[in-house]
Amino acid sequence: MLDHVIKGATVVDGTGAPARTADVGIRDGRIAVVGEVTEEARTAEDVAGLVLAPGFVDPHTHYDAQLFWDPYATPSLNHGVTTVAAGNCGFTLAPLNPARPEDADYTRRMMSKVEGMSLVALEEGAPWNWNSFGEYLDALDGRIAVNAGFMVGHCALRRHVMGPDAVGGQPSEEQLAEIVRLLHEAMDAGAWGFSTTQSSTHSDGDGRPVASRHARPAELLAMARAVGEHEGTQIEAIVAGCLDRFSDDEIDLLVEMSAVAGRPLNWNVLTVDAAVPERVPRQLSASERARKAGGRIVALTMPILTPMNMSLGTFCALNLIPGWGPVLGLPVPERIARLRDPEVRAEMLRRARSEEAGVFRRLANFGRYVIGDTYSEANRGLSGRVVRDIAEERGLDPFACLVEICAADELRTVLWPMPTDNDPASWALRAETWQHEDVLLGGSDAGAHLDRMCGAPYTTRFLGDCLRRRKLVGLERAVQMLTDDPARLFGLRERGRIRAGFHADLVLFDPERIDAGQARLVHDLPGDSPRLDSAAIGVRAVWVNGVEAIRDDVVSGAVPGRVLRSGTDTRTVGTR
């Protein structure tokens, strides 16, 4: 007997094949039948007119902590994501050295700063009862509603061995051997591979460059070689050039890391903007060089414009503009005084518009910002208005006007930057870029930057775009890009397709309605901390390993997800 039958679905199976009407039967967590189901089932539903697709796979998240207080990885699961890859950018919560209990506090403060996670939520929402990476995975296993795989982060490995010297120091020969041994131990326990960052935007809770940024190429290559000794593993790496354009040295490093490991290396995020036409060819030249050298480099790119908010009062992307951090890091009264100084503003604008600002140049057009929430009588009626219009009324330049608005709220004003790359030429360039063999949709950062951006709903928003708005990709190919493509990159065993014998990770949606709601600020994290959330529109149900986890945007209470471990749940994806 089958456990459940989904009857009369428009099945889009993830392979890119044409959609077809079929029944899908589920038994013991797997797809038992695709076609006409005649066998009896405990439960059944008729879904004529609805699309049944494989569960979506998000290749870049930071749900490492959130899964402890939110086993549903919301809002990703609501938007059809049944498998998440976490432990990215060199940042993980394990391993922790049992001889230094203070390392847990350092890790929490680092994650709060570098990934925008609530410090209170990190302190109150996770048990912190592990030392080894395997113990961390065990702490999650059996209590999550999504499938989750984890890279092991370079920063944690360095900190475990070197302690505070991990920031600023170089490992001795013996220490490097111990770092590599810990990496092997983590992969033996099921880590998907190794993640690291060399990005200039990544600083710890003390404002210092995170540990992995101090690693030299020889150390990174030693880690890459270790990855190549384990089945079903990967590399994820971030360098400064990911934000704009790679340097020659960065390309050399990424190519060599992938080649010596014999494993794919993915990075994020490829920003596509027709105003900077040279960026995409430069970034994808790394992939071309890798293939010639026996490696493979995959660029992640977002298929939507991610809603995000800014503030002059809290850490956000504005702090990452060269020269802005020291000003925006001052106490609020001093920060306001500096921001009101015309010479300071002029220098900040110069730096924001310079070549060194890279992709952050897009944030420097302050006339295009929309005012969000305000908190003072002086700002009554400004919410929803464009700064350019307010500035013209007041006879101010846009940046000076924005500063005055924020100063009236003691810098608590919420700012919504309007994207500069929402033009037809940029969308056409995106559609062209998506077809490259080494480009993968993803880079949501779901679980991170919680009150500043909401990338998790990219799956439903992208499908809504494909079906009803820009129609840059057909339905079958769009589903494949969200399912089979990432599943194949990570070597997921029997996931990513609707096929008999595969795990029953499924999403059922209405093609006439599929979309994501407007991002809204909610206070539902431990400690009443805020985050941006987005409702799933048109998603009827989501199954994880054959068990219903979501029905009409409401969680079921079941926790059918699994911690996916390398080798057992992933197979090796070669580079040749």
C-alpha positions as CSV (number, residue, x, y, z in Angstrom):
1,M,0.0,0.0,0.0
2,L,1.2,3.5,-0.8
3,D,1.4,6.2,1.9
4,H,0.0,9.0,-0.3
5,V,-1.0,9.6,-3.9
6,I,-0.9,13.0,-5.7
7,K,-3.3,12.5,-8.5
8,G,-3.5,14.3,-11.9
9,A,-0.5,16.6,-11.3
10,T,1.3,18.5,-14.0
11,V,4.6,16.8,-13.3
12,V,7.7,18.8,-14.1
13,D,10.3,16.2,-13.2
14,G,13.5,18.4,-12.9
15,T,15.3,17.0,-16.0
16,G,14.1,19.7,-18.3
17,A,11.7,17.2,-20.0
18,P,8.3,18.5,-21.1
19,A,5.6,18.6,-18.4
20,R,3.1,15.8,-18.4
21,T,0.0,14.9,-16.4
22,A,0.7,12.0,-14.1
23,D,0.0,10.5,-10.6
24,V,2.8,10.3,-8.1
25,G,2.7,7.7,-5.4
26,I,4.8,7.9,-2.2
27,R,5.9,5.0,0.0
28,D,8.4,4.9,2.8
29,G,9.8,8.3,2.1
30,R,10.5,7.7,-1.6
31,I,8.7,8.1,-4.9
32,A,7.2,4.7,-5.7
33,V,5.3,5.4,-8.9
34,V,5.2,8.1,-11.5
35,G,2.4,7.6,-14.1
36,E,-1.0,6.0,-13.5
37,V,-1.4,4.8,-9.9
38,T,-3.8,1.9,-9.4
39,E,-2.5,0.7,-6.0
40,E,-4.4,1.6,-2.9
41,A,-3.1,4.4,-0.7
42,R,-3.7,5.5,2.8
43,T,-4.4,9.1,1.6
44,A,-4.8,10.8,-1.7
45,E,-5.5,14.2,-3.2
46,D,-6.6,15.4,-6.7
47,V,-4.4,18.3,-7.8
48,A,-5.5,18.9,-11.4
49,G,-4.1,22.2,-12.7
50,L,-1.3,22.3,-10.2
51,V,2.4,21.7,-10.9
52,L,4.4,19.1,-9.0
53,A,8.1,19.6,-9.0
54,P,11.1,18.2,-7.1
55,G,11.9,20.1,-3.9
56,F,14.2,23.0,-4.5
57,V,17.9,22.9,-3.5
58,D,19.4,26.1,-2.1
59,P,23.2,25.9,-2.6
60,H,24.2,28.8,-0.3
61,T,22.6,29.4,3.1
62,H,23.7,30.1,6.6
63,Y,21.1,28.1,8.6
64,D,23.8,26.7,10.8
65,A,22.3,28.2,14.0
66,Q,18.7,29.0,13.0
67,L,17.9,25.3,12.6
68,F,18.2,24.8,16.3
69,W,15.3,27.2,17.1
70,D,13.5,26.9,13.7
71,P,13.8,23.3,12.3
72,Y,11.7,24.5,9.3
73,A,14.4,26.9,8.0
74,T,11.7,29.4,7.4
75,P,11.0,31.0,5.1
76,S,13.0,28.7,2.7
77,L,10.9,25.6,3.3
78,N,7.7,27.6,2.8
79,H,9.0,28.6,-0.7
80,G,9.6,25.0,-1.7
81,V,13.2,24.5,-0.6
82,T,13.7,21.0,0.8
83,T,17.5,20.8,0.9
84,V,19.9,23.5,2.1
85,A,23.7,23.8,1.9
86,A,25.1,25.6,4.9
87,G,28.5,26.1,6.5
88,N,29.5,28.5,3.8
89,C,32.0,31.4,3.6
90,G,34.4,29.8,6.1
91,F,32.0,30.2,9.0
92,T,30.7,27.3,11.0
93,L,29.7,26.7,14.7
94,A,32.1,23.7,14.9
95,P,34.6,22.4,15.7
96,L,35.1,24.1,19.1
97,N,38.1,23.4,21.2
98,P,37.0,21.9,24.6
99,A,40.1,23.4,26.3
100,R,38.9,27.0,25.4
101,P,35.1,27.4,26.3
102,E,35.5,31.1,25.5
103,D,35.8,30.2,21.8
104,A,32.0,29.7,21.7
105,D,31.5,33.3,22.7
106,Y,34.0,34.4,20.0
107,T,32.2,32.4,17.4
108,R,28.8,33.9,18.3
109,R,30.1,37.4,18.2
110,M,31.8,36.7,14.9
111,M,28.7,35.2,13.4
112,S,26.7,38.2,14.6
113,K,29.0,40.7,13.0
114,V,29.9,39.0,9.8
115,E,26.6,37.2,9.0
116,G,24.2,39.6,10.6
117,M,22.7,37.1,13.0
118,S,21.1,38.2,16.2
119,L,23.6,37.8,19.1
120,V,20.8,37.2,21.5
121,A,19.3,34.5,19.3
122,L,22.7,32.8,18.9
123,E,23.1,32.8,22.7
124,E,19.6,31.7,23.6
125,G,18.5,29.6,20.6
126,A,21.3,27.1,20.2
127,P,22.5,24.6,22.8
128,W,26.3,24.9,22.1
129,N,26.8,21.4,23.5
130,W,29.2,20.1,20.9
131,N,33.0,20.2,20.4
132,S,33.7,18.2,17.2
133,F,32.0,18.8,13.9
134,G,30.4,15.3,14.1
135,E,28.9,16.2,17.5
136,Y,27.4,19.4,15.9
137,L,25.8,17.3,13.1
138,D,24.5,14.8,15.6
139,A,22.9,17.7,17.6
140,L,20.8,18.5,14.5
141,D,20.1,15.1,13.2
142,G,16.5,13.9,13.8
143,R,15.1,17.3,14.7
144,I,15.0,19.3,11.5
145,A,12.3,19.5,8.8
146,V,14.5,20.2,5.9
147,N,17.5,18.2,4.5
148,A,20.7,20.0,5.4
149,G,24.3,19.5,4.4
150,F,27.2,21.4,5.9
151,M,30.7,22.5,4.8
152,V,33.2,22.9,7.6
153,G,34.5,26.4,7.9
154,H,38.1,27.4,7.8
155,C,37.7,30.0,10.6
156,A,36.6,27.4,13.1
157,L,39.4,25.0,12.1
158,R,42.0,27.7,12.5
159,R,40.5,28.9,15.8
160,H,40.4,25.4,17.2
161,V,44.1,24.8,16.6
162,M,45.6,28.3,16.9
163,G,43.3,30.0,19.4
164,P,43.4,33.8,19.3
165,D,46.6,33.6,17.1
166,A,44.3,32.4,14.3
167,V,43.6,36.1,13.6
168,G,46.8,37.6,12.4
169,G,49.1,34.6,12.8
170,Q,50.5,31.8,10.6
171,P,50.3,28.2,11.7
172,S,53.5,26.3,12.4
173,E,54.1,23.1,10.4
174,E,52.6,21.1,13.3
175,Q,49.6,23.4,13.6
176,L,48.9,23.2,9.9
177,A,49.0,19.4,10.1
178,E,46.5,19.6,13.0
179,I,44.2,21.9,11.0
180,V,44.2,19.4,8.1
181,R,43.6,16.5,10.5
182,L,40.5,18.3,11.9
183,L,39.3,18.9,8.4
184,H,39.7,15.1,7.6
185,E,37.8,14.3,10.9
186,A,35.0,16.6,9.9
187,M,34.6,15.1,6.5
188,D,34.8,11.6,8.0
189,A,31.8,12.7,10.1
190,G,29.9,13.9,7.0
191,A,31.0,17.5,6.2
192,W,30.3,18.2,2.6
193,G,33.8,19.7,2.2
194,F,35.7,22.9,3.0
195,S,34.6,26.6,2.9
196,T,36.8,29.6,3.3
197,T,36.9,33.4,2.8
198,Q,39.5,35.9,1.8
199,S,37.0,38.7,1.4
200,S,37.9,42.1,2.6
201,T,34.3,42.6,3.9
202,H,34.6,39.8,6.5
203,S,35.6,40.9,9.9
204,D,35.0,39.3,13.3
205,G,33.2,40.7,16.4
206,D,36.3,42.7,17.3
207,G,36.4,44.3,13.9
208,R,39.5,42.4,12.8
209,P,39.8,40.3,9.6
210,V,38.4,36.9,10.3
211,A,40.9,34.0,10.7
212,S,40.8,32.5,7.2
213,R,41.8,35.9,5.7
214,H,45.2,35.4,7.1
215,A,45.8,32.1,5.4
216,R,48.4,32.0,2.7
217,P,48.0,30.0,-0.6
218,A,50.0,27.0,0.7
219,E,47.6,26.5,3.6
220,L,44.6,26.8,1.3
221,L,46.0,24.2,-1.1
222,A,46.7,21.8,1.8
223,M,43.0,22.0,2.7
224,A,42.0,21.5,-0.9
225,R,44.1,18.4,-1.2
226,A,42.5,17.0,1.9
227,V,39.0,17.6,0.4
228,G,40.1,15.5,-2.6
229,E,40.7,12.4,-0.4
230,H,37.0,12.1,0.6
231,E,34.0,10.9,-1.3
232,G,31.2,13.4,-2.2
233,T,33.0,16.6,-1.2
234,Q,33.2,20.1,-2.5
235,I,35.0,23.5,-2.0
236,E,33.3,26.8,-1.4
237,A,35.5,29.9,-1.4
238,I,35.1,33.6,-1.3
239,V,37.7,36.2,-2.3
240,A,37.6,39.9,-2.5
241,G,37.0,39.9,-6.3
242,C,33.8,38.0,-5.9
243,L,32.2,41.4,-5.3
244,D,33.2,42.9,-8.6
245,R,36.1,41.4,-10.7
246,F,38.7,38.8,-9.8
247,S,42.4,39.7,-9.9
248,D,44.8,37.4,-11.8
249,D,46.1,36.1,-8.4
250,E,42.7,35.3,-7.2
251,I,41.9,33.3,-10.4
252,D,45.2,31.5,-10.1
253,L,44.3,30.5,-6.5
254,L,40.8,29.3,-7.1
255,V,41.8,27.3,-10.2
256,E,44.6,25.6,-8.3
257,M,42.4,24.8,-5.3
258,S,39.8,23.1,-7.5
259,A,42.4,21.3,-9.6
260,V,44.5,19.9,-6.7
261,A,41.3,18.7,-5.0
262,G,39.7,17.3,-8.2
263,R,36.5,18.8,-6.9
264,P,34.1,21.6,-8.0
265,L,34.6,24.9,-6.3
266,N,31.7,27.3,-6.1
267,W,31.7,31.0,-5.2
268,N,29.1,33.8,-4.7
269,V,27.8,35.9,-5.9
270,L,28.0,36.8,-9.6
271,T,26.4,40.2,-10.0
272,V,24.9,40.9,-13.4
273,D,24.6,44.5,-14.5
274,A,24.4,45.7,-18.1
275,A,26.1,48.9,-16.9
276,V,29.2,46.9,-16.2
277,P,29.4,44.6,-19.2
278,E,32.9,43.5,-18.6
279,R,32.2,41.9,-15.2
280,V,30.5,38.7,-16.4
281,P,33.2,37.7,-18.9
282,R,35.9,38.5,-16.4
283,Q,34.3,36.4,-13.6
284,L,33.6,33.5,-15.9
285,S,37.1,33.5,-17.3
286,A,38.0,31.7,-14.0
287,S,35.7,28.9,-14.9
288,E,37.2,28.6,-18.4
289,R,40.8,28.5,-17.0
290,A,39.8,25.9,-14.4
291,R,38.5,23.5,-17.0
292,K,41.8,23.7,-18.9
293,A,43.6,23.0,-15.6
294,G,41.5,20.0,-14.6
295,G,39.3,21.9,-12.2
296,R,35.8,23.3,-12.2
297,I,34.7,26.7,-10.8
298,V,31.0,27.4,-10.5
299,A,29.5,30.9,-10.1
300,L,26.4,31.3,-8.1
301,T,24.0,34.1,-9.2
302,M,20.7,35.3,-7.9
303,P,17.8,35.3,-10.5
304,I,15.9,38.0,-8.6
305,L,16.7,41.4,-7.2
306,T,16.8,40.6,-3.5
307,P,14.8,42.9,-1.3
308,M,17.0,44.5,1.3
309,N,17.0,47.4,3.7
310,M,19.7,49.7,4.9
311,S,20.2,51.9,7.9
312,L,22.8,54.4,9.1
313,G,22.3,53.1,12.6
314,T,23.0,49.4,12.3
315,F,25.7,47.3,10.5
316,C,24.7,46.8,6.9
317,A,26.1,46.8,3.4
318,L,26.8,50.6,3.6
319,N,29.4,49.8,6.3
320,L,31.3,47.8,3.7
321,I,31.8,50.7,1.3
322,P,35.5,51.6,1.5
323,G,36.1,54.4,4.0
324,W,32.5,54.3,5.4
325,G,33.1,51.8,8.2
326,P,35.1,54.1,10.5
327,V,32.3,56.8,10.2
328,L,29.4,54.4,10.6
329,G,31.1,52.6,13.5
330,L,31.1,55.7,15.7
331,P,28.7,56.3,18.6
332,V,25.4,57.6,17.3
333,P,25.8,61.3,18.4
334,E,29.3,61.5,17.0
335,R,28.2,59.6,13.9
336,I,25.4,62.1,13.2
337,A,27.9,65.0,13.7
338,R,30.3,63.5,11.2
339,L,27.6,62.7,8.7
340,R,26.3,66.3,8.9
341,D,29.8,67.6,8.0
342,P,29.8,68.5,4.2
343,E,33.4,67.6,3.8
344,V,32.9,64.2,5.4
345,R,29.9,63.5,3.2
346,A,31.9,64.6,0.1
347,E,34.7,62.2,0.9
348,M,32.3,59.4,1.6
349,L,30.6,59.9,-1.7
350,R,33.9,60.0,-3.5
351,R,34.9,56.7,-2.0
352,A,31.5,55.1,-2.7
353,R,31.7,56.1,-6.4
354,S,35.3,55.1,-6.9
355,E,36.6,51.9,-8.6
356,E,37.7,50.5,-5.3
357,A,34.0,50.3,-4.1
358,G,33.3,47.6,-6.7
359,V,29.8,46.3,-6.6
360,F,29.0,48.7,-3.7
361,R,29.0,51.6,-6.2
362,R,25.4,50.6,-6.8
363,L,24.5,51.8,-3.3
364,A,25.8,55.4,-3.9
365,N,22.8,56.7,-5.8
366,F,21.0,58.0,-2.7
367,G,18.3,59.8,-4.7
368,R,16.9,56.4,-5.6
369,Y,16.4,55.3,-1.9
370,V,12.9,54.9,-0.6
371,I,12.2,55.8,3.0
372,G,10.9,52.9,5.0
373,D,9.9,52.9,8.7
374,T,10.4,56.3,10.5
375,Y,10.3,57.1,14.2
376,S,10.0,60.8,14.8
377,E,7.4,63.5,14.3
378,A,9.7,65.3,12.0
379,N,9.6,62.4,9.5
380,R,5.8,61.9,9.6
381,G,4.5,61.1,6.2
382,L,7.9,60.3,4.6
383,S,7.5,56.5,4.6
384,G,7.2,55.2,1.1
385,R,8.6,58.3,-0.5
386,V,11.7,58.6,-2.7
387,V,14.6,60.6,-1.4
388,R,15.1,62.4,-4.7
389,D,11.7,64.0,-4.4
390,I,12.1,65.0,-0.8
391,A,15.5,66.5,-1.6
392,E,14.1,68.6,-4.4
393,E,11.4,70.0,-2.0
394,R,14.0,70.8,0.6
395,G,16.6,72.2,-1.8
396,L,19.2,69.7,-0.6
397,D,21.4,67.2,-2.4
398,P,20.1,63.6,-1.9
399,F,22.8,62.4,0.4
400,A,22.5,65.5,2.7
401,C,18.7,65.0,2.7
402,L,18.9,61.4,3.6
403,V,21.3,62.2,6.5
404,E,18.9,64.8,7.9
405,I,16.0,62.3,7.7
406,C,18.0,59.7,9.5
407,A,19.3,62.1,12.1
408,A,15.8,63.1,13.1
409,D,15.2,59.4,13.9
410,E,18.6,59.0,15.7
411,L,19.6,56.9,12.7
412,R,16.9,54.3,13.1
413,T,15.3,55.1,9.8
414,V,14.8,52.1,7.5
415,L,16.1,52.8,4.0
416,W,15.2,50.8,0.9
417,P,17.6,51.2,-2.0
418,M,15.9,50.9,-5.4
419,P,18.0,48.6,-7.6
420,T,20.0,50.2,-10.4
421,D,20.1,47.0,-12.5
422,N,16.4,46.5,-13.1
423,D,16.6,47.5,-16.8
424,P,15.7,45.3,-19.8
425,A,19.4,45.1,-20.8
426,S,20.4,43.7,-17.4
427,W,17.6,41.1,-17.5
428,A,18.6,40.0,-21.0
429,L,22.2,39.7,-19.8
430,R,21.0,37.6,-16.8
431,A,19.1,35.2,-19.1
432,E,22.1,34.8,-21.2
433,T,24.4,34.2,-18.3
434,W,22.1,31.6,-16.7
435,Q,22.8,29.3,-19.7
436,H,26.5,29.1,-19.0
437,E,27.6,25.6,-17.9
438,D,29.4,26.9,-14.9
439,V,26.6,29.3,-13.6
440,L,24.2,28.1,-11.0
441,L,21.2,29.8,-9.4
442,G,21.7,30.6,-5.7
443,G,23.4,32.8,-3.2
444,S,20.4,33.5,-1.1
445,D,22.4,33.8,2.2
446,A,19.2,32.5,3.9
447,G,19.7,32.5,7.6
448,A,22.1,35.4,7.6
449,H,21.7,39.2,7.5
450,L,18.3,38.5,8.9
451,D,17.0,42.1,9.4
452,R,18.7,43.5,6.3
453,M,17.8,41.2,3.4
454,C,15.4,38.4,2.4
455,G,16.9,36.2,-0.3
456,A,15.2,32.9,0.8
457,P,12.1,33.4,-1.5
458,Y,14.2,33.6,-4.7
459,T,12.7,30.2,-5.8
460,T,9.0,31.3,-5.9
461,R,9.8,34.8,-7.1
462,F,11.9,33.4,-9.9
463,L,9.1,31.0,-11.0
464,G,6.6,33.8,-10.9
465,D,8.9,35.8,-13.1
466,C,9.3,32.9,-15.5
467,L,5.6,32.1,-15.8
468,R,3.9,35.5,-15.7
469,R,6.2,38.5,-16.0
470,R,9.5,38.5,-17.9
471,K,9.3,34.9,-19.1
472,L,13.0,34.7,-19.7
473,V,13.1,30.9,-19.1
474,G,10.4,28.3,-19.7
475,L,8.8,26.4,-16.7
476,E,10.7,23.1,-17.3
477,R,14.1,24.7,-17.5
478,A,13.3,27.0,-14.6
479,V,12.5,24.0,-12.4
480,Q,15.6,22.2,-13.5
481,M,17.7,25.2,-12.5
482,L,16.3,25.1,-9.0
483,T,16.4,21.3,-8.5
484,D,18.5,19.0,-10.7
485,D,21.2,21.5,-11.5
486,P,22.2,22.1,-7.8
487,A,21.6,18.4,-6.9
488,R,24.0,17.3,-9.6
489,L,26.7,19.9,-8.5
490,F,26.6,18.6,-5.0
491,G,26.3,14.9,-6.1
492,L,23.1,14.4,-4.1
493,R,22.1,10.8,-4.2
494,E,18.5,10.3,-5.5
495,R,17.4,13.8,-5.1
496,G,16.5,16.6,-7.5
497,R,14.2,14.7,-9.8
498,I,10.7,13.2,-9.7
499,R,11.7,9.6,-10.5
500,A,10.7,6.2,-9.1
501,G,13.2,5.3,-6.3
502,F,14.2,8.9,-5.6
503,H,13.5,10.5,-2.2
504,A,10.1,12.1,-2.1
505,D,11.2,15.8,-1.8
506,L,8.3,17.5,-3.6
507,V,6.7,20.9,-4.0
508,L,3.1,21.4,-5.3
509,F,2.3,24.9,-6.6
510,D,-0.3,26.8,-8.6
511,P,1.4,28.2,-11.7
512,E,-1.2,31.0,-11.9
513,R,-0.2,32.3,-8.5
514,I,3.3,31.2,-7.6
515,D,5.2,34.1,-6.1
516,A,6.7,35.6,-3.0
517,G,5.1,38.2,-0.8
518,Q,6.6,41.5,0.0
519,A,9.4,41.3,2.7
520,R,8.2,42.4,6.1
521,L,10.0,42.8,9.4
522,V,8.8,40.3,12.1
523,H,10.1,39.8,15.7
524,D,10.0,36.0,16.1
525,L,13.7,35.1,16.8
526,P,14.8,34.1,20.3
527,G,15.0,37.3,22.4
528,D,12.3,38.9,20.2
529,S,15.0,39.8,17.7
530,P,13.8,41.0,14.3
531,R,14.2,39.4,10.8
532,L,12.7,39.9,7.4
533,D,10.2,37.3,6.3
534,S,8.2,36.8,3.1
535,A,5.0,34.8,2.6
536,A,4.9,32.0,0.0
537,I,2.1,32.6,-2.5
538,G,0.6,29.8,-4.5
539,V,2.6,26.9,-2.8
540,R,0.0,24.3,-1.9
541,A,2.2,21.8,-0.2
542,V,5.8,20.7,0.4
543,W,6.9,17.2,1.2
544,V,10.3,16.3,2.7
545,N,11.3,12.6,2.5
546,G,7.7,11.8,1.8
547,V,6.2,13.6,4.8
548,E,4.1,16.7,4.4
549,A,6.0,19.6,6.0
550,I,4.1,22.6,4.6
551,R,0.5,23.0,3.6
552,D,-0.7,26.4,2.4
553,D,2.3,28.3,3.9
554,V,1.7,26.7,7.4
555,V,4.2,24.2,8.9
556,S,2.8,20.7,9.7
557,G,4.7,20.1,12.9
558,A,6.6,17.1,11.4
559,V,10.4,17.1,11.3
560,P,11.2,14.7,8.4
561,G,14.4,16.3,7.3
562,R,17.8,14.7,7.4
563,V,21.4,15.8,8.0
564,L,22.9,14.8,4.6
565,R,26.4,13.5,5.0
566,S,29.2,13.3,2.4
567,G,29.8,9.9,0.9
568,T,26.6,8.5,2.4
569,D,24.2,11.1,0.9
570,T,26.5,12.6,-1.8
571,R,28.7,11.0,-4.4
572,T,31.9,12.5,-5.8
573,V,31.4,14.9,-8.7
574,G,34.6,15.0,-10.7
575,T,36.1,17.9,-12.6
576,R,37.3,16.1,-15.7
